[in-house]
Amino acid sequence: MSRSQWGSRLGFILAAAGSAIGLGAIWKFPYVAATNGGGAFLLIYLLICLSVGLALMLGEMALGRAAGSNAVGTFRQLGGKPWPIVGLVGVLVCFLIYSFYSVVGGWTIAYIGKSLTGSILTSDAKVLGDTFNAFITDPLQPLVFHGLFAGLTLAVVLGGVQKGIENLSKFLMPALFVLMLVLIVRGLTLPGAVDGLLYFLTPDLSKVTGTMLVDAMGLAFFSLSLGMGIMITYGSYVGRDTPLLGSSLWVIALTVLTCFLAGLMVLPAVFAFGFDPSAGPGLTFITMPAVFAQMAGGQLFAVLFFCLLLVAALTSSVSLLEVVVSAVMEELKMPRRKAAWLVTLAVFLLGIPASLSLGIWREYTLFGKGFFDLLDYLTSNLLMPLGEVLLALFVGWKVWPSVAAELSRHGKTPAWLGVMRGFCRYLAPVLILGILVHNL
Ligand code: PHE
């Protein structure tokens, strides 16, 4: 059976950007930036994305295309034993992240419904906090929406690389940008919005600390979907004549732009109505509805806002599922249909304790964390950095000649290659080990 390929370069870029742009850029970035010195955080985030982030993304895409295989097969083919373990860890991390990502994806669907009925359109943040808590701790409702979200993701992945993932991304990613622009214009034209704009853009250098650097790096790698085989898998579907540097620069530019736009969308509006911008994770589900409740036409904008979150989450979850499915298909010789159904079922089941751990199973904890938080902590703070270090070492030291050959396919060896090698060999491992040590 011949391997799937993207239909066009644009399709590839939008699918990879769709994976990168997700809850990380739209949900996490605004509140993390707001609590970490605004403009200073944005600048550091940008620098990390364009240096180490670019090197790792290029490395992953080149590996995938050179091997033409899934995440596990790529490491086996190019590195031999014991490297496939790194691919396997990546696949496992995708699986674990997907299980709680899908729970949160379900919340966005539920909130589209709550916006349509108007039940969350109150300016009382206390009531909204209670509503949100009552919803996520409910034993049944979030599970229904988790199933719905996983079902949507399954439908896309069943469609395959071109007809499913690429077509969805080509349609949804432009829609995402239009939605954001509409919401930004609405936010910026509110009286008092300028203060929020200044708060977001003025660099507060006193907030530049070790913890902030670790936060910025963690968010950069998470939001670029690096270190778990996603860009390897997407890279393995790229045609031989597609330039990888230009493509990855596009993906990074679109992701950074989205983070910036997400800040512009959320913070001025939050300021205009006098809410606390550093409300943390609750900013999206608790503060934003209160903001919409006070806006002219707020109900419409609330619906649009949660549709936007759903779109962002869906194109990311599709990439998480695709990595696992492609590994199962090729390593266990299973047809796409069967692999996709099996993995979805497993993810659905794992999501159940994750969701319940926020409510009725709250008492069951390990290391002081419920299951949901444990999954998040284990993947974001330990397994992802581990995967990234190993990836950087693999690219920089073990298989650099193959990667370099893949990246200089169009004529002579480009001058920037040496810089990329330096990033993979030294800078990335040192920085990421710093994150790991800090997290431990
Ligand atoms: N990049 C996605 C986001 O920002 C999340 C993600 C992480 C997706 C890792 C795939 C892999 O939400």
Residues whose N, C-alpha, C, O or C-beta is under 5 A from the ligand:
A	BS01	LIG	S19 A20 I21 G22 L23 G24 A25 F222 S223 L224 S225 S316 L320
